[in-house]
Amino acid sequence: MNWPFLPLIGALALLCSGCASVSSTAVFYQPTTPVIYPPKAKDAVIPIMNAAPKFPFYEIGRIAFQTQLGYPFIQKAMIYNAQRVGADAVIIKDYKNWSVPSWYSVPPTIGFIPVGYGWGGCGGGWYGGGVVPVAYPGYAGVTYQNFSGIDARMIVFKR
């Protein structure tokens, strides 16, 4: 049977899996002023600061969200949203990491192991045997889901 589209489907599945888009974070942006600024270029440099700058600025919006994708994703999302709304910089007000335990259990199972097979020697050939049931005990464990959260302000510099 010929499957000409199988490589295409596989490539599409790889592209779609594991990729969260920073554009999906646009819903978390809230403007704090009625003034609308033109968007910045896609390659515009947007500084991310831990404190307010010493020179005058206007706050134009806020972005706050949490994710399991870590700080690199958060950083890209802040830059994307700042460029989209025309911000000159981003001030991080709060950033947190935390883990949540997630318990799991594996139930016990029964397996079978073949036994009693051997070589009869001197032309006797193989002689038979059977299977023996084996019990595999279940177990429980814990894994952790890691989260990161951000609360940041978008600003424009006074000119």
N, C-alpha and C positions, 0 to 999 in steps of 0.2 A: 504494500500500500504506500502511495506517495503522499507525503505531507509537505507541500511546498511552503506553507505559511508557518510551519513550526519554528524556524529560526526567528522570524519576525515577531511571533507571539512571545517567544522567550526573551528577546531583546526588550520588548515593550514591558513585560513583567519586571525585568530588572530595573528599567527606568522608573517605574511607578512605585516600586517597593522601597520603603525606608527613606523616602524623600519628603520631608515636610517643607512646605513652602513658606518663606518669610512673608509673602503677600497675604497669607491667611491671618497674620497678626494685625492687619489693618483694622479689624473690628474692635481691637482693644484700645485704639487711639481715641482720645476725647479732647476736642478743642476747648481751650479755656478763654478764648477771645473770639469775637465775631469777625475779626480781620482774617482774610484769606491771603496767604502768600503763594507766589508761584513756585512750582516744584523745582528742585535742584536737579542738575544733571546726574545721570546714573553713576558717573565716576567722580562726583563731588566728594571731597574729603569732609567728613563730619566728625569733629572731636567728641569723644565721650569723656565727660569729666566727673570726678567724685565730689566736687564742691563747686559752688557758684563762682563765676569769674569776678575779678576785681573791677572790671569795667561794666558800664550799664548795659542792661539787656531787658527784653520783654519775654515773658513766658507765653507761649502760644498754644501749648497742649500738654497732655499727660498720656503716658502709655504704661499700663500695668497688666502683667499676666504671669502665669506660671507654666512651666513646661518640663518634660522629662528629657529634653534634648540638650541640656547643658548650656554653659555660658557662650560658646561659639555661636550657637543658634540665636541666643538672646542678643548678642552683639550685632549680628547681621540683621536681625529684626529691627533693632533700634536705628541702625543706619538707614535701612530701607524706608522706615516710616518717617525719619527726619528728612530724607531726600524728597519723599512724596509730598510732605506738607510744607516744604520750604524752610525748614529749621536750619540755623547756622551751627547749632551744637546740641548736645544732650547732656543733662545733669542727672546722675544717678542719685536718687533720694534713698532708696533701700534695695538691697540685694541679699537674698537668703538662699541657702541650700539646706535640704533636709531629706531624710530617708524614712520610708514607711515600710515596716515589716509586712511580708506577705507569706502566710503559712501555706504549705502544700502537703499532701500525703500521697503515697504510692501504695495501693492495696496489695495484700499478699496474693501470690499466684502459685499455680502448680505447673511444673514442667516435667518433661520426661527425658531420661537419659538412656540410650541404648547400652545394654550390657550382655555379656556372655558370648560375644562373637570371637572366633579364633580360627586358627589354622590347624587342621587335623594332622598335618604332616604325612609323609609317605603316601601322597596321593589321596589322602582322606578328604581334602578340600575344606571348605568353610563349614563350620557347624553353627547352628542357630543359637539364638538367645532370645532376649526380649527387651522390654523397657521397664525401667524402674521410675515410679513417680518421685519427684523431688519438690519439696515445698520451699518456696522463696518467701521469706518473711517480708511484710510490708514495712515501710518506714515513713517518717515525717521529717520535714525540714523547713527551713525558713530562707527566703530570699528577700532582697530589699529593692524597693522601687525608689530611685533617686529623683528628686525634684529640685528645680531652681525657680525662683520668683524674682521679678524686677518691678520696681516702681520708679519711673523716670520722667523728667520734664523736658519738653522740647522748647528751645529758646531761639530768639533772633537777637542779634546785637543791635543796639541803638546806633544810628548813623548820624 
